[in-house]
Amino acid sequence: MKNTMKKAVALLIAATMTSGMLAGCGNSGNSGDKPKDNGGSKQQTEDNDKLKIAFVPQLIGIPYFTAMEKGGKQAAEDLDVEFLYTGATQASATEQVKIMDSLIKQGVDALSLSVLDSSSTNPYIEKAQEAGINVYTSDSDAPDSTREFYVAQATDEALGRTLMDRLAAQIDEKGQIGIVSGESTATNLNTWISFMEKQQEEKYPDIEIVDIRYTQGGSSEQALKQAQELMTRYPDLKGIVAVASSTIPGVAQAVQQEGKAGKVKVIGYGSPATVKPFVEAGVMEESVLWDAEELGYLTVWAGKMAAEGKEFEEVNEIEGISNPVTWDAENKILLLGDPLIITKDNVDDFDF
């Protein structure tokens, strides 16, 4: 799944990661904990039916989640399981619970989701577990739920602090910045923002976060409008953070239309395919992310491990994933790895 160019990207990974990284799943015995089976984890039947591993993204149709789907399909092929990828075209907690309910009725073996609103999905996590389904989160967590574990792309702290460091370097560590996020209830987005704020407060006293705007469903059109309003209200704005990948096009286009490319720095969490045109146009210098295909791969593998009642190792070498994956038994978190910095030098090295 990986090409040799992608392996070289590891050299660009942010060097400021915290040492206590949370993480990954294993392929045999574990010094940590065993994923709970909720009293009813289902095994492959005697007629050798494939295990059904489902993933519900926040929305479909954007490069980021399409990359997760691709990685999940590759894992399903390698691991001989069935992968069910289903979501709505708009980020909607209401639609997520409808899809979860449908998957529960289908009797999948493991169900994972990128959480939009834990208050909406937590009851359905419990409902699925009562039906004997292994349920876990991926990409966005619900730590206040009964989920078995969280498949994390990188620690929330590393993602938030790294982005603030990269933006600070671009604006000489001073000036006003604004934030345009996705849904106001999205756990992962809000957590990243909280660590951006902490990093700013602790390291960059001359940077001011003037406003945080939210968009319904992570709409690119709404992101464009919010970015325009930020630049109008704060004419000295030095940077805008597009927190959700789906908001990056709107924010970048707003800066382009105002003729402020290079003057108002744009950075965010966007896939190479999403940010490439804006990097090439000089609107963006960098994007912070991770390998979304590998996250999708890990999501499916973790589901198979849980459905089979297998334990996780503390550190795991997984075929199909470039770097070791680690397991934080205390917090029940599988960690893919460190954040990835996407620049003009490596944006073409990826196919998602």
C-alpha positions in Angstrom: 0.0 0.0 0.0 2.9 2.3 0.6 5.4 3.5 -1.9 9.0 4.2 -1.1 8.5 8.0 -1.4 6.1 7.9 1.5 8.6 6.2 3.8 10.9 9.2 3.4 8.3 11.5 4.8 9.0 10.2 8.3 12.0 12.6 8.3 9.6 15.5 8.2 7.5 14.5 11.2 7.4 17.1 13.8 10.2 16.8 16.4 8.2 18.3 19.2 6.0 15.3 20.0 5.3 14.6 23.6 7.0 11.5 25.0 3.9 9.9 26.4 2.4 9.0 23.0 -0.7 6.8 23.2 -1.1 3.9 20.9 -1.5 0.8 18.8 -2.8 -2.7 18.6 -0.9 -6.0 18.3 -1.0 -9.3 16.6 -0.4 -11.7 19.5 -0.2 -11.6 23.3 -0.1 -8.3 25.2 1.4 -6.9 28.2 -1.5 -4.5 28.4 -5.3 -5.2 28.6 -7.5 -7.4 26.5 -10.3 -5.7 24.7 -13.6 -6.5 26.5 -16.0 -8.8 24.7 -19.1 -7.3 26.2 -20.2 -10.8 27.0 -20.9 -11.6 23.4 -18.0 -11.1 20.9 -18.9 -13.1 17.8 -16.4 -15.4 16.1 -16.4 -16.6 12.6 -19.0 -19.3 12.2 -18.4 -22.9 11.3 -19.2 -22.3 7.7 -16.3 -19.8 7.6 -18.4 -16.6 7.0 -16.1 -13.6 7.1 -16.1 -11.3 10.1 -17.9 -8.0 9.3 -16.0 -4.9 10.4 -17.9 -1.6 10.0 -16.7 2.0 10.1 -19.0 5.1 10.2 -17.1 8.2 9.2 -18.2 11.8 10.0 -19.1 12.2 6.3 -18.2 10.7 3.0 -17.1 12.2 -0.3 -13.9 14.1 0.9 -10.4 12.9 0.2 -9.6 12.3 3.8 -12.3 9.7 4.6 -12.0 8.3 1.1 -8.4 7.5 2.0 -9.5 5.8 5.2 -11.9 3.8 3.2 -9.1 2.7 0.8 -6.9 1.7 3.7 -9.8 -0.2 5.2 -10.5 -2.1 2.0 -6.8 -3.1 1.7 -6.9 -4.4 5.3 -10.1 -6.3 4.6 -8.4 -8.0 1.7 -5.2 -8.8 3.6 -7.0 -10.0 6.7 -9.9 -11.9 4.9 -12.7 -9.9 6.5 -15.6 -7.9 5.2 -15.4 -4.1 5.5 -18.5 -2.1 5.6 -17.9 1.7 5.1 -21.1 3.8 5.3 -21.7 7.4 6.1 -23.7 10.5 5.2 -22.7 13.2 2.7 -23.0 15.9 5.4 -21.5 15.7 8.9 -24.6 14.9 11.0 -24.9 13.2 14.3 -28.5 12.3 13.5 -27.4 10.5 10.4 -24.6 8.7 12.3 -27.0 7.2 14.8 -29.3 6.0 12.0 -26.4 4.3 10.3 -25.3 2.8 13.6 -28.8 1.4 14.3 -28.8 -0.1 10.8 -25.5 -1.8 11.4 -26.6 -3.1 14.7 -29.6 -4.7 13.0 -27.3 -6.2 10.4 -25.4 -7.9 13.2 -21.8 -6.8 12.3 -19.0 -8.2 14.4 -17.2 -4.9 15.1 -18.4 -1.4 14.7 -16.2 1.7 14.7 -17.1 5.4 14.2 -15.5 8.8 14.0 -17.6 10.6 16.6 -19.4 13.8 15.8 -21.5 14.2 19.0 -20.9 11.8 21.8 -24.2 12.7 23.5 -26.0 11.4 20.4 -23.9 8.3 19.7 -23.1 7.1 23.2 -26.5 5.4 23.7 -26.0 3.6 20.4 -22.6 2.4 21.4 -24.2 0.8 24.5 -27.0 -0.6 22.3 -24.5 -2.2 20.0 -22.6 -3.7 22.9 -25.8 -5.1 24.3 -26.2 -6.9 21.0 -22.8 -8.5 21.4 -21.0 -6.2 19.0 -17.5 -4.9 19.7 -17.6 -1.1 19.5 -14.7 1.3 19.3 -13.9 4.8 18.0 -11.5 5.8 15.3 -10.3 9.3 14.1 -12.5 11.0 16.7 -13.1 9.7 20.2 -15.8 9.6 22.8 -13.9 9.1 26.0 -17.0 9.6 28.0 -18.6 6.5 26.4 -18.4 2.8 26.9 -16.3 2.3 23.8 -13.7 -0.5 24.1 -10.8 1.6 22.7 -9.9 4.5 20.5 -7.8 4.1 17.3 -6.0 7.4 17.2 -4.1 9.0 14.3 -1.7 10.9 16.7 -2.2 12.2 20.2 -4.6 15.1 20.4 -2.0 17.1 22.2 0.7 16.5 19.6 -1.7 17.6 16.8 -2.8 20.8 18.6 0.6 21.9 19.7 2.3 21.0 16.5 -0.1 23.0 14.4 0.4 26.1 16.6 4.1 25.7 16.4 4.1 25.6 12.6 1.8 28.6 12.3 3.8 30.6 14.8 6.9 30.1 12.8 5.1 31.4 9.7 4.0 34.6 11.3 7.2 35.3 13.3 5.4 34.4 16.6 3.2 37.5 16.7 -0.1 38.8 15.5 -3.8 38.0 15.4 -5.1 34.6 14.2 -8.5 33.1 13.7 -9.9 29.6 13.7 -12.5 28.1 11.4 -13.7 24.7 12.6 -16.3 22.1 11.6 -19.2 21.0 13.8 -19.1 22.6 17.3 -19.8 19.2 18.9 -16.9 17.4 17.1 -14.8 15.9 19.9 -11.5 15.7 18.0 -11.7 19.2 16.5 -12.5 20.8 19.9 -9.7 18.9 21.6 -7.1 19.9 19.0 -8.3 23.6 19.4 -7.9 23.3 23.2 -4.2 22.2 22.8 -3.6 25.0 20.2 -4.8 27.5 22.8 -2.6 25.9 25.5 0.4 26.1 23.3 -0.3 29.7 22.4 -0.7 30.7 26.1 2.5 28.9 27.1 4.8 29.7 24.3 3.5 32.6 22.2 2.3 35.6 24.3 2.5 37.8 21.2 0.0 35.7 19.3 -3.7 36.4 19.9 -6.5 34.0 18.9 -9.2 36.5 18.2 -12.1 34.2 17.3 -13.2 30.6 16.8 -15.9 30.1 14.2 -17.8 26.9 13.5 -19.5 25.5 10.4 -22.5 23.2 10.2 -21.4 19.9 8.7 -17.9 21.2 8.1 -19.3 23.0 5.1 -16.7 24.5 2.7 -19.1 27.3 1.7 -19.7 28.2 5.3 -16.0 28.1 6.0 -15.4 30.6 3.1 -18.0 33.0 4.6 -16.5 32.7 8.1 -13.0 33.4 6.8 -14.2 36.4 4.9 -15.9 37.7 8.0 -12.8 37.2 10.1 -10.7 39.1 7.6 -13.2 41.9 7.5 -13.6 42.2 11.3 -9.8 41.8 11.9 -8.0 43.6 9.0 -4.6 42.9 10.6 -5.2 39.1 10.8 -2.0 37.2 10.2 -3.3 33.6 10.0 -6.4 31.4 9.8 -6.5 27.8 11.0 -8.9 25.5 9.1 -9.4 22.8 11.7 -11.6 20.3 9.7 -10.2 19.1 6.4 -13.5 20.0 4.7 -13.1 23.6 5.7 -9.7 24.1 4.1 -11.0 24.8 0.6 -13.4 27.5 1.8 -10.8 29.2 4.0 -8.1 29.1 1.3 -10.5 30.4 -1.4 -11.5 33.3 0.8 -7.9 34.3 1.3 -7.3 34.0 -2.5 -10.3 36.0 -3.4 -9.3 38.8 -1.0 -5.8 38.9 -2.6 -4.2 38.1 0.7 -2.3 34.9 -0.3 1.0 35.0 1.7 -0.2 37.8 3.8 -2.8 35.8 5.8 -1.3 32.4 6.4 -3.6 29.4 6.0 -2.9 26.2 7.8 -5.0 23.2 8.9 -5.5 19.5 9.1 -5.9 18.6 5.4 -5.0 15.6 3.2 -2.4 16.1 0.4 -5.2 16.0 -2.3 -7.1 18.7 -0.4 -4.3 21.1 0.1 -2.2 20.5 -3.0 -3.8 23.2 -5.2 -3.5 25.8 -2.4 0.1 24.8 -1.7 0.9 25.1 -5.4 -0.8 28.5 -5.5 1.1 29.8 -2.5 -1.9 30.1 -0.3 -0.7 27.4 2.1 2.8 26.5 3.1 2.0 23.5 5.3 -0.7 21.1 6.4 -0.6 18.9 9.5 -2.1 15.4 9.2 -1.2 11.7 9.3 -1.4 8.8 6.9 -5.2 8.4 6.5 -4.9 5.2 4.5 -2.9 3.6 7.3 -5.4 4.9 9.9 -8.2 3.1 7.9 -6.0 0.0 7.7 -5.4 0.0 11.5 -9.1 0.6 12.1 -10.1 -2.6 10.3 -7.3 -4.6 11.9 -8.2 -3.5 15.4 -11.8 -4.5 14.7 -10.7 -8.0 13.7 -8.5 -8.3 16.8 -11.4 -7.2 19.0 -14.0 -9.5 17.3 -11.6 -12.5 17.8 -11.0 -11.6 21.4 -7.2 -11.2 20.9 -5.0 -9.1 23.1 -2.9 -6.1 22.1 0.8 -5.8 22.5 2.5 -2.7 23.9 4.4 -2.2 20.6 3.4 -3.9 17.4 4.9 -4.4 13.9 1.9 -4.6 11.6 2.2 -5.6 8.0 0.6 -2.9 5.9 1.5 -0.1 8.3 4.9 1.6 7.9 5.8 2.3 11.6 5.3 0.4 14.8 1.8 0.9 16.4 1.6 1.2 20.2 -1.1 0.4 22.8 -1.8 2.5 25.8 -3.6 0.0 28.1 -4.5 2.5 30.7 -6.4 4.8 28.4 -7.4 2.2 25.9 -5.8 4.0 22.9 -4.2 2.6 19.8 -1.8 5.1 18.3 -0.8 5.2 14.6 2.1 7.5 15.1 3.3 11.1 15.1 1.8 14.0 13.1 2.9 14.4 9.5 3.9 17.8 8.0 2.8 18.2 4.4 4.7 20.7 2.3 5.3 21.5 -1.3 8.3 19.1 -1.1 6.2 16.0 -0.3 2.6 16.8 -1.3 3.0 14.7 -4.4 4.3 11.7 -2.5 0.8 10.6 -1.4 -2.3 9.4 -3.3 -5.0 10.6 -0.9 
